[in-house]
Amino acid sequence: MESWSGSDIPLLRAPREFVAELHQRHLPQPGTTVVAVLDALHQVTASASFASRQHTEDGWQHRNEILAHLRQVTPHDLRRARPHRTAVLLRCREGAPGWTQQDGAWMWALRDAAALHGLRCGSYIALTPSGWQSLGDGRSGRNPHSGSWVDGPVHTVTELAPRPSQSGGQGRHQAQPQGLGRPGQAAQVQPLRRIATA
């Protein structure tokens, strides 16, 4: 933890807004890790979430998981003389706030994966039942927390498409998910042909 604090990790400019944005994008549950890439203006340019074994402290395994997901969502910067983008990790877990051995393994993994992808190593954020905490710089907040994912939007189909008639009707139809119209209103069914030509 001391080596992390003294390794010149760039601070997030607006950690509360950043955590809220990342949480809204991925709705992480306990056991979920979110890796995000920030540009020079601290805007999120790519992110990925994945589940892994919660109780392992194998930093090599974590490093390989992070690196694999970085390779899927963003090109590397290994040809640059100095990295200009930053990798940040959010780990949603159960347990008490504060640093744990598992956090230490993930922090090492983030640092190594970022270097292997040509990125700067950024903040490590733990999301627990007590809220979020940026380990290493002490900034924290109560919301979101590890149980906040249950308050996220649920996308369901509110109306199924009718079967095409045998008498040469309009053809196939597509059901629209709730959320495209006003809240609580069933979406209208639109013919696929009309959507394709719009």
C-alpha positions in Angstrom: 0.0 0.0 0.0 2.8 2.4 0.8 4.6 1.6 -2.5 1.3 2.4 -4.3 0.9 5.7 -2.6 4.4 6.7 -3.5 4.4 5.6 -7.1 2.9 8.8 -8.6 -0.5 7.4 -9.5 -2.5 10.1 -11.3 -5.5 11.2 -9.3 -9.0 11.2 -10.8 -10.2 14.7 -11.4 -13.8 14.0 -10.4 -13.8 10.6 -8.6 -17.5 10.8 -7.5 -18.7 11.5 -11.1 -16.3 8.9 -12.5 -17.5 6.1 -10.2 -21.1 7.0 -10.8 -20.6 6.9 -14.6 -18.7 3.6 -14.5 -21.3 2.1 -12.2 -24.2 3.2 -14.5 -22.5 1.6 -17.5 -21.7 -1.8 -16.0 -23.9 -2.2 -12.8 -21.2 -4.3 -11.2 -22.3 -6.9 -8.6 -19.9 -8.3 -5.9 -17.3 -10.3 -7.7 -17.2 -8.0 -10.7 -14.2 -6.1 -11.9 -14.4 -3.1 -14.2 -11.4 -1.8 -16.1 -11.6 1.6 -17.8 -9.3 3.6 -20.0 -9.1 7.4 -19.7 -7.8 9.8 -22.3 -5.6 12.8 -21.5 -8.8 14.8 -20.5 -9.8 12.1 -18.1 -12.8 11.0 -20.3 -13.6 7.3 -20.5 -12.7 6.0 -23.9 -13.2 2.3 -23.3 -14.3 0.0 -20.5 -15.0 -3.7 -19.8 -16.4 -5.6 -16.9 -15.8 -9.3 -16.0 -16.3 -11.7 -13.2 -13.5 -13.7 -11.6 -12.9 -15.8 -8.5 -13.5 -13.6 -5.5 -11.2 -15.1 -2.9 -8.0 -15.6 -5.0 -4.9 -13.5 -4.3 -3.1 -14.6 -7.5 -1.9 -11.3 -9.0 -0.6 -13.1 -12.1 -4.1 -14.4 -12.9 -5.6 -11.0 -12.3 -3.0 -9.4 -14.5 -3.8 -11.7 -17.4 -7.6 -11.1 -17.0 -7.1 -7.3 -17.1 -4.7 -7.5 -20.0 -7.0 -9.7 -22.0 -9.9 -7.3 -21.6 -7.8 -4.3 -22.4 -6.7 -5.9 -25.6 -10.4 -6.5 -26.5 -11.6 -2.9 -26.0 -8.6 -0.6 -26.9 -5.4 -0.7 -28.9 -2.1 -0.6 -27.1 0.2 2.5 -26.8 3.5 0.6 -26.8 4.9 2.6 -29.6 4.6 5.9 -27.8 7.5 7.3 -26.0 5.3 8.1 -23.0 1.8 6.8 -22.2 -0.9 9.4 -22.6 -3.9 7.2 -21.5 -4.6 5.8 -18.1 -6.0 2.5 -16.9 -8.3 2.5 -13.9 -9.8 -0.4 -12.0 -13.0 -0.7 -10.0 -13.4 -3.8 -8.0 -16.9 -4.6 -6.5 -16.6 -6.8 -3.5 -18.2 -7.7 -0.2 -16.5 -7.1 3.1 -15.3 -4.1 5.1 -13.9 -1.0 3.4 -10.2 -0.4 3.4 -7.3 -2.3 1.9 -7.2 -6.1 1.9 -4.7 -8.7 0.6 -7.0 -9.3 -2.4 -6.9 -5.6 -3.2 -3.2 -5.7 -3.1 -3.1 -8.5 -5.7 -5.5 -6.5 -7.9 -3.4 -3.3 -7.5 -0.3 -5.1 -8.6 -2.1 -6.7 -11.5 -3.4 -3.3 -12.7 0.0 -1.8 -12.6 1.6 -4.6 -14.5 -1.2 -4.9 -17.1 -1.2 -1.2 -17.7 2.6 -1.2 -18.4 2.3 -4.2 -20.7 -0.4 -2.3 -22.7 1.5 0.9 -22.9 -0.8 2.8 -20.4 -0.3 4.7 -17.2 -1.5 2.9 -14.1 -4.4 4.9 -12.6 -6.6 4.7 -9.5 -7.8 1.5 -7.9 -11.3 1.8 -6.5 -13.0 -0.7 -4.1 -16.8 -0.8 -4.1 -18.1 -2.3 -0.9 -21.3 -2.3 1.1 -20.1 0.9 2.8 -19.6 2.7 -0.5 -16.7 3.4 -2.8 -13.1 4.2 -1.8 -10.1 5.2 -4.0 -7.4 3.2 -2.2 -4.1 5.1 -2.0 -5.5 8.6 -1.9 -8.3 8.2 0.7 -11.2 9.7 -1.3 -14.5 8.0 -0.8 -18.3 8.2 -0.9 -21.4 6.3 0.2 -23.0 5.9 -3.2 -22.8 3.9 -5.3 -22.0 0.8 -3.2 -21.7 -2.9 -3.9 -25.5 -3.4 -3.6 -26.5 -0.4 -5.9 -26.7 -2.7 -9.0 -30.2 -3.7 -7.9 -31.5 -0.2 -8.4 -30.3 -0.1 -12.1 -32.6 -0.2 -15.1 -34.1 -3.5 -16.1 -34.6 -3.9 -19.9 -37.6 -6.1 -20.7 -39.8 -6.7 -23.7 -43.2 -5.2 -23.0 -45.0 -6.3 -26.2 -44.3 -9.3 -28.4 -44.5 -9.1 -32.2 -47.6 -10.7 -33.8 -47.1 -13.7 -36.0 -47.1 -12.8 -39.7 -50.4 -13.6 -41.3 -50.6 -16.2 -44.1 -52.6 -13.7 -46.3 -49.6 -11.6 -47.4 -49.6 -9.0 -44.6 -46.9 -6.6 -43.7 -44.2 -9.3 -43.0 -42.0 -9.7 -39.9 -42.3 -7.3 -36.9 -39.9 -6.3 -34.2 -40.7 -5.9 -30.5 -39.2 -2.7 -28.9 -37.8 -2.8 -25.4 -39.3 -0.7 -22.6 -37.4 2.6 -22.2 -37.6 3.7 -25.8 -40.9 5.6 -25.1 -42.2 7.3 -22.0 -41.8 5.3 -18.7 -44.6 2.9 -18.2 -45.8 3.1 -21.8 -45.8 -0.1 -23.9 -43.7 0.6 -27.0 -45.4 0.3 -30.4 -44.6 -2.5 -32.7 -43.0 -1.3 -35.9 -42.5 -3.3 -39.1 -38.9 -4.2 -39.8 -39.3 -3.0 -43.4 -40.2 0.5 -42.3 -37.3 0.6 -39.8 -34.8 -0.4 -42.4 -35.9 2.4 -44.9 -36.1 5.1 -42.3 
